[in-house]
Amino acid sequence: MTTEELTTNVLKALEEVRPFLNSDGGDIELVAIEDGKNVTVRLQGACTNCSVSHMTMRAGIETTIKRYAPQIETVVNVG
């Protein structure tokens, strides 16, 4: 997968989870993709102070990103 295809797929994954985050007053932004396998995102709005944001990262965001781009190994929030 090219860098462009990878970025497109990660953005598609974020678009899939965005409505769920928006419904709770939050949002998400892609910050970077490094080495073709590490994704950095920034949770925004209500998600920045949410006590279950780590669960959202693992169960929702990371899982969805890996479904669109299986070569991704890590997803980290730089909140």
C-alpha positions in Angstrom: 0.0 0.0 0.0 1.4 3.4 -0.9 1.7 6.2 1.6 -1.2 8.0 -0.2 -3.4 4.9 0.0 -2.5 4.3 3.6 -3.4 7.9 4.5 -6.7 7.7 2.6 -7.6 4.4 4.4 -6.8 5.8 7.8 -8.9 8.9 7.1 -11.7 6.6 6.0 -11.5 4.8 9.3 -11.6 8.1 11.2 -14.7 9.1 9.2 -16.3 5.9 10.3 -15.8 6.5 14.0 -16.3 10.3 13.9 -20.1 10.2 14.2 -19.9 8.3 17.4 -17.4 10.7 18.8 -19.4 13.7 17.6 -22.5 12.3 19.4 -20.7 12.6 22.7 -19.3 16.1 21.9 -15.9 14.9 20.7 -13.9 14.6 17.5 -10.7 13.2 16.2 -7.8 14.5 14.0 -5.1 12.6 12.2 -1.8 14.0 13.3 0.7 11.7 11.6 1.5 8.3 10.1 5.1 7.3 10.8 7.1 4.5 9.2 3.9 3.2 7.6 2.8 1.5 10.8 2.3 4.0 13.6 -0.6 6.4 13.7 -0.9 9.4 15.9 -4.3 11.1 16.4 -5.6 13.9 18.6 -8.9 13.4 20.4 -10.8 16.7 20.6 -13.7 18.3 22.5 -15.3 16.2 25.2 -13.0 13.2 24.3 -10.0 15.0 25.7 -11.2 14.8 29.3 -13.3 11.6 29.0 -12.5 9.0 31.6 -13.1 6.2 29.1 -11.1 7.7 26.2 -8.5 5.0 26.5 -11.2 2.4 25.9 -12.5 4.4 22.9 -9.0 4.4 21.5 -8.5 0.6 21.8 -12.0 -0.8 21.2 -13.2 1.7 18.6 -10.6 3.8 16.9 -7.6 1.4 16.8 -9.7 -1.5 15.7 -11.4 0.5 12.9 -8.0 1.9 11.7 -6.5 -1.6 11.6 -9.5 -2.9 9.7 -8.9 -0.3 7.0 -5.1 -0.6 7.2 -3.9 -3.9 8.6 -0.3 -3.0 8.6 -0.8 -0.4 11.3 0.7 -1.5 14.6 0.1 1.3 17.0 -2.4 4.1 17.4 -1.5 6.8 19.9 -3.4 9.9 21.1 -1.3 13.0 21.6 -4.1 14.8 23.4 
